[in-house]
Amino acid sequence: MAKRRTPLHPDAPLLHELHKRPVTRRDFLSQGLIAGSGMVMAPSLLSMFASPGSAQAALSGDIAAFNAACGATTQGAGKIPFIAFDLAGGANIAGSNVLVGKQGGQMDFLTTGGYSKLGLPGDMLPGQADANDAANPGFIDSSLGLAFHKDSAFLRGMLEKTSVATRANINGAVIPARSGNDTGNNPHNPMYGINKAGADGSLLTLIGSRNSDSGGNSMSPAMMIDPSVRPTKVDRASDVTGLVDTGKLVGLLSQQDAVAVLESMVRISDKKMPAISSNTSIQDLVRCGYVKSADLVDRFGGSGALDPLTDPFIIQELGGTIFSLDEATNDREFRKTAAVMKMVMSGYSGAGTIAMGGYDYHTGDRSTGELRDLRAGRCMGACLEYASLMGVPLMMYVFSDGSLASNGGVDNSVDGRGKGNWTGDNSSTAASFFMVYNPGARPALFNGDGIPAAQHQQIGYFSGDGSVQTAATPAANNVNLLVETVIMNYMALHGEQANFPTLFPAHGLGNAGLIDSLTAFNPIVNGVIGG
């Protein structure tokens, strides 16, 4: 008789006999030996002055004019908030979580052997009758628009955190695409390209999850990296609230009086600067620095606007529905998710990465991976539900470095749920997916060409035996082009995909017709949130 394994705790490290001893920070993260902290991408000095955001309370007229002259923008720069989940280590996405099929789309089913490779035994195949569920006899769930396996751990986590009303306004797309196993050298992260497409915040440019050039585990494409928006670490509520330090001024004075003092400093400085320097660029730089300080105290001095732990939509003890105070404070993944989604959905930052470690879970069982996928799904669902409560759209992208496969053995433990054991790395089973929430209605699949809608929901396809067809799309065997496909789809949600070749002149997605074939959805906004 096979010895039953006890599933590992979701935070327990993974030690594989056939893997080299962890050396780099990426090795430690993928095996769960360290946590994937939250990061924010802070702008450079000049870009901070260029994008201070709109005040919550009106500044004095002359200072407000200075603020506008310094380049004040609306929160979020009028673009759709964007959050990426970077599951370090090579998580399962295709088949057992998001359904994948052959050339006809998700419902163009693979062979029994193909699904077995993706972790689904013969009695849990998509489309097959489920004797234990008379009301929903198949193993397919399309309540989020994109079809998931009914017992997907990602799905169960998202359903747990989202309301029925929120689910009705969600849709998604899956992209079958290979990437290297157990390496941070995959240029998976789209943050810099999302920023180039217009995403920005009133306080920060981007948010992420590690002190790296990408803000996550995987790298960003080298040609997209902009050093002026490199990550700054955010891992918990105190990191977020610490982004704006008003010193003792607000404690000694009321917020209103503190703003008045800082406005006076702007005026005094503006009168004296011509005598100090005749260089107008230096004068503008100093003026905008003082204006920035007045603006930040006006918006954030004592208001608690940045703190996820005081947000009544997030914290259950304050009337929210997403995390308990204990979860948002002490669970490392929930804590970082709360901080990142607060910053992005509030428009304080334009986009962000949440890196989660320990997804190299081919431990010979199924239960360890199921528990980790479930927690990731809860974090994904939290972001979607928070977007709904805030009344803003969201594009949420999920990727991992490589993937894994099953040998057909089944884990019948409670947490294994009768599904296939994960037994080894396999880059040929990899995929990424993205979900889109639209406050007005469920996003509609792209209909600007003659390609069936199902082929816009699944961009590319698998062979019947459960392997990515690498010739199906430019993204299928090139991670750089996978990132370009995601960025182009972000622009398409704004109706701006025609501008993609101009912003990225060296792109590899082909002509306009091919770009259309890689587009998942019709626009949901016209350049401005709520438009």
N, C-alpha and C positions, 0 to 999 in steps of 0.2 A: 504493500500500500504506500502511496506517495505521502510523504510527510507534509502536513499542512503548515504553511508559512504564516507567521504573524505579520500583518502589514506594518510597514514603517510609519512612524509619525510624519506628517507633512513637512516638518522642519528637520527631520533626521538626515544626516549626510548619507550619500550613496557611495559605497566602495565596491568597485568592480575588479575581479581578479585579472581580467585581460586588459585592463586599462593601465596606462603608465601612472606613476605616482603624481598627484597634482603638484604643479610647480607655479604656474601663473595664476593671477587673480581670476582669470576667466575659468581655469580648471576648477578652482575652489568654488566658484559660483555655480557652474553647471552641475557639480556633484552635491550641491547644497551644504558645503562646508562653511560658507559665509552667506550672509543675507544679501539680497539684491536691493540696495538702498535706493531711495528716491532722489532724483536730481532735478535741478532747474537750470536752464541755460540762461545765464544773465547776459545782457547786451554789454557792449563796450561802453566806455565813458561817453563817447559822442552819441552812440545810438540810444543810451539812456536819456540823454537830453532831448533826442529827437522824437521820443514817443512816450511822454509822461501820462497820457490818458486824460480823460475828461474828469473834472472834479465832481464829487458827490454833492458838495455845497458850494455855492457860487463864491469864487474869489472876488476881491474888489475889482472894479472895472479896469483900472490900469494894469493890475497884475494879471488879470485874465487875458488882456490883450498881449502882454508879454508871453504868457503861456501859449497862446495861439501862434505867436511869432516863433516860438521855440519848437513848433511842430507837434502840438498836442493832437492826439487822434482819439477816435472813439475806442472804447474797450473792445478788445478782440480784433481790431482792425477791420471789422465787418465781415470776417471770414468764419467758416464753420470750425468750431473747436475740433481738435484732432488728438486722440490718445492712442498710443501703440503699446501692446503687451509683448515684451521680449521674453519668451520662455526659454531660459538658458539650459542647454543640454541635449536637445533633440526630442521634443514632445511629440506625441501622436496628435495629429489634427485630422487627417483624412480617414474616412470610413467609420471608425468607431465614435468619432465626434461629429464632424461635418461630413455628410454623405458626399461621395464622389462616384462618378460613373464614366462611361465611355463617351464617345464623341457627341452623342445626343443630349448630354447633360446629366444632372444628378440622378435622374430616374432611368437612365440607360444603364441598367445594372451590370456589375461585374460578375465573374464566375464565382462559384462557391469557394474555389481555391484562392481567388483574388481577395475576397472578403476575409478569408481565414488569415491571409498574410497581414491584413489590416486589423486583426484582433477580434473578428466577429465569427463565432462558431456557426455551424450549419443550421442551428435552430433559432438564430437571431438575425437572419438575413433581411435586408430592407425589402419591403413589399410582401414578406412572408407573414402568414397569419400568426398572431400572438394569442395562444389559447388562454392566457391569463388576463386578457383585457378585451372583453367583448365590445365595449364602447368604442375602442380604437384598436382594431384587430391587427394593424400593421406595425412595423418597427420604424415608422417614419413620423417625424414631428415637424410641421411647417408653421408652427405658431409664431415664429420670428421671421417669416418670409423665406429665408434660406432654410433648406431642409437639413435637419440633424437626425442622427440615429436616435430613436426614442429613449434609449437608455444612456445617451451621451452624458458624461460627467460635466462637460462644459455646459450643456443645455440645462441639466438639473440645477446647476449653480445659478445660471442666469434666470431661470424661472423662479427660483427661490427669492431673488432680489428684485424682480420686476413685477409691476401690476399688469393686469389684463389690458388696461387702457394703453400702457406704454408699449406692450408687445404688438398691439395693433398698428403702431406707427414705426415699426422696425422692419428692415429688409437687409439682405446681405448677399455677398458673392464669395466664391471660393476660387483660388488660383492654384491648380496643381503645378508645382515647381520644385525642382531638386535644389538642395544646398548641402554643403559639407557638414559632416557629423562632428559634434563635440569641439567646435572651434569658434572663436570670436572673430575669425578672419573672413567670415561671410559679410559682405557689405550690405546687410539687410536693412539698416535703419534709415527711414526716409525723412527724418526731422529737418535737416538742412534744406531739402527740396521743398518740403511743406512750407517752410519759412519763405523760401524764394517765390513760392506761389502766392504769397501774401499774408500768411498767418503771422500774427504778432499780438502782443499783449500790452496792456497799459502799464504794467510794472516790469515784466520780464518778457523775453522773446519766446523762449521754449522751456519746457520742463522735461525731465528724463529720470534716470534712476541710478546712474553710476558716475563716478568721477573719471570719465573717459571722453574721448573726442565726440562720441555719438550720444552720450548720456545713457547708454545701455550696455548690454553684453556684446552684441554684434556691432561691427563697425558701420560707419556710413560710407557711401561711395566717395572715393578720394576727391573726385572732381567737383563734388557738391559742398565740401567742408568749408565753412566760413568761420575763421578763428574768432571773429568778433562776437559770436553767439555761442561760445563753448559752454558746457554745462557748469552749473553751480549746484552743490548737493542740497537736496531736500529729502528728508527721510521721515519726518514727523511734524506735528503741529507747531512745535517750537521753532523748527527750521523755517516754516512759512512765516510765522509772525515775526521772526527775527530778520526777515528781509527788509523791513522798514523799522529803523531804529530812530526814535524821536528823542532819545536821551532823557534828561530829566525835565526838559522844557514843558512837556504836557503835564507832568506830575506837579510841577510848581504852579503852573497856570492852567486855566481852562483851555480846552481845545481851541475855542474861538479866540481867546487872548493870545495863545501861542501862534496862531496863524497871523494875527495882526502884527505881532513882533517880527515874524519872518517877512511879512510884506513890507514892513518899514525898512528891514535890512536890504531888500531888493531896491527900494527907492534910493536909500543912502548910497548904496554901491553904484547905482546907475548914474548918480550925480558926480561921484568922485572918479569913476573909471576914465573919462576923457583926459583927466590930468595925470593919470598913471600910465596910460597907454593909448596911442592914437590908432592902434591896430584894431579895426572893427571886428575881426574874427575873435580876438582875445576878449574884447568887450562883450560880444555875444555869448561866448563860452562862459564867462563869469556870471553874466546876467541869468543865463538859463540854469546855471547851477543853483543860484539862490531861488529862482522861481520853482525849480524842481523840489527843493526842500519845503517851500511853502505849500506846494500842491500836495506833497505826500502827507504832511501833517494835517492838511485840510481833509484829505480823503481817509487816512488810516490812523490818525492820532487818537487812540482810545476807543475807536469804533468797534474793534474786534472783527472787522470786515474780512480779514484774511484767515481767521482761525477756524479750521474745520470742526474743532471740538465744541464750538458755540453755535454751529449752524443747525437751525431747527429742521432743515430738510434731511440732514445726515444722521444726527444723533437721536436714537430712539427715546432716551430719557427727556429730550426736549420736544417730543412730538413727532420726530422723524421716523422713517421706516427702513433705513439702510443698515447702519451699524449701531451696536450698543456702545456706550462710552468706553467700556472695558475693551471691546474689540478694536475700536479706533485708537486706543491708547497703547494696548499691549500686544496685539497680534501684528507681527511685522508686515504682513502683506496687506491687511486691511488698513493699517496705520498709514502706509505709504500711499495706498489707493485713495484714501480720504483726502490726504494733503494734495495729491496731484490733481484729482478731479475738481477739487475746490478751486484751485488756481486756474485751470483751463476753462471750466464752464462759467466761471465768473468773469472771464475776459482779462484776468490779470496776467496770464501768459497765453501764448498763441497755440502751442501744441506740446505734447509731452510723452515720454516713454516711461513705462513701469516695467522694470526688469524683475523677474521672479526666478529664483534659483532652484536647483534640484530636479530638473526635468529630464535628466539622463536616467530614467527610471526603468531600464531593462534589467530588473532584479530577479527574473525567473518567475515572478508572480504577476498578478494583475492588480491586486489590491493597493499596492503602494502608488502606482500611477493614477488609479481612480481617485484616491483621496487628494492627490495634488491637483489633478484636473478639476475636481469639484471646487476646491478653494479658488483656483484661477477663474472658474466660471462665476463664482460669487463676486469676485472683484470686477469682472466684465459686466455682470448684471448691475452692480452698484453704479458703475459709470453711466450705463444706459438709463437707469431709473433717475439718477441725479440730473441728467440732461432733461428728462421729462419734467421733473419737478421745477427746474429752472426755466423751462419753456424755451430751450435753445436746441438747435440741431447738434448732432455729433457724428463724426466718422471715427470708428474704433477699429484698429488694425491689429491682428494677432499673427505672430510669426515665431519660428524657432529655428535653431541652427541644426539642420538635418532632421532625422526622424528615426523610427525604429520599426521592428516587425515582430510578428508572432510565429512560432513554429507549429501552432495548432493545438498545443496543450491548453487545458482549461483550468481556471482557478474558480473553484466552486465555493470559496469562502464567502461570508456575508459581504465583505467589501470587494471581493473579486467579481461577484455578481454573475458568475457562470460564463465569463468572457475569456478570450485568449490571453495567455501569459505573454508578457513582453520579454523577449529573449536576446535581442541584439540590435545594434545600430543598423539602419538601412536608409540611405539617402534617397533611394528610388521611390519611397512611399511618402515623401514630404509634400506639404502644401501650406499655403497661407490663406487667411480669409479676413474679410472686413465686414462690419455691420454698420448700418447707417440709421440713425434715429432722426425723424423729421416731425416737428410738433404738429404740422398741419395734416399730414396723411402719410400712409406707408409709401416710401419711395418706389417709383415705378421703374421697371426694367427698361433699358434703352430700346427705343423703337425707331432709331434714325437710319437703320439699314434693313436689309432683307433677311438678316440672320434670326433664327428662332429665339424667343426670349430665354429659353432654357440654356442656350449657349452664351448668353450674357450673364446668367447667374453662376455658371461654371465656366471660367475663362481658361480654356485648355481642357485636357481630359486624361484619363488613365487608360491603360490597356486592360483587357479582361482579366489578366493575371495579377492586377494590383500594383502596376508600376506606372510612373509618370511617363507620358508620351512626350519625349523631349523636343520633338519637331512641331508640336501643336501650336505653340506661341513663342514669341521672342523671350518671354519670361521663364519658360519651362526649364531651361538649362543654363540660365545666366542670372545670377542674383542681382547684379547691377540693373538689368532690364526689368526684373521683378519690382525693384524699387521705383523705376520710372513708370511702370504700369500703375502702381499704387498712387503716385503723385499725379499722374494724368487723370486718374479717376477722382481724386480730390478736386482737381480743377473742373472736371466735368460736372460735379455736383453744383458748381457755381455757373455752369454754362460757358466755361472759359477754356475748354479743351483745345479750341482752335489756336489759343495762345501758347500751347505747350511747345511747339517747335521753335518759337521765338525765345522763350525763356531757357530752353534746353536745346540749343542748336546742334549739339553733337549726339542727340539721343539715338537710340537704336530700335525704336518701335515701328519704323516704316512710314508709309504714306498715310494720308488722311483716312483712306478706306480701311487700312489695317488698324489704325488707332480707333476708329469706330467699332471694329470687331472686338477690341479689348475693353470697351466701355461698358460698365455694368448698369448705370442708372441715368435716367433723364435728370436734368437739373432740379434741385429742390429750392434753390435761392437764386436771385439775380444779382449777384455781386455783393449784397448786403444782407446780413442776418435779418430775417423777417420780411425780406423783399419779395 
